[in-house]
């Protein structure tokens, strides 16, 4: 079977496709300047996405995650999922803020969606509203409840922890796992928003400290065995139904296990989240044989994947909303 292997021996298996830079939230860690307003000219089409996915499948990639911006703002998402299933992708996921999930889930599941990850930075409605720049907690929770009702386990929730913004919500977020089969995963804040360095360091909270906050509230966590190549380390409060996870890209980088390539919504191929090198896919997508041409770009990009990304604050040409998380 064909595999795409980079120069450090890492097998590329996962495609994280951003399908729009637009977002209906304004989270400070992602889109502080409110850049995610509209799809600019040049946003990838359904056909572009199908060509990229077909190229990936031909090189042995087995999983695709659609993200953004907010992927549910793209009305064509079900078509993209249907295409990915038809082309042989084994695992199709989305990352979403869930505001539109309750309404759109039936068409997404009909299309072949396998899994959903949801961003949830707080459970107190006012903290949630402030952290997301206007988000409505009740609406998001309805999306999560719909997933739970449908039994799409495990439902994974992601919280980016920022001191002074939502650190006082850590124990409340962890408490959701007492009775619900959720994975609540705490993510270290990465400098992907062009925040000033001092402000970034003030807001950054290491996973170790987040874990200590959970243990101070509920006692020593027990380890849940997980795939060592997965970014989250999972734990449980003994006897609780769900699990809490810690994703520590800054204090415990996991670049050695990176299996991803990231096509952006403006048709650039980004080998590393934390490195700004990108390759233009547009000429390949306009080629008479787009799938073969995109595969050639994948080989180039995989070869140029850096050993590890830049985790210190640096000015980046794109903020997270336009990269895709
Ligand atoms: N709009 C969707 C959502 O809210 O899930 C998908 C896009 S969002 C960029 C995807 C993920 O990136 C979210 O789970 C968010 O937690 C994470 N993220 C964004 N900026 C980040 C940052 N600066 N540091 C760590 N995680 C970040």
Boltz pocket constraint, residues with backbone or C-beta under 6 A from the ligand:
constraints:
  - pocket:
      binder: B
      contacts: [[A, 23], [A, 29], [A, 30], [A, 67], [A, 68], [A, 69], [A, 70], [A, 71], [A, 95], [A, 96], [A, 97], [A, 117], [A, 118], [A, 119], [A, 158], [A, 159], [A, 160], [A, 187], [A, 188], [A, 189], [A, 190], [A, 191], [A, 192], [A, 193], [A, 320], [A, 321], [A, 324], [A, 325]]
      max_distance: 6.0
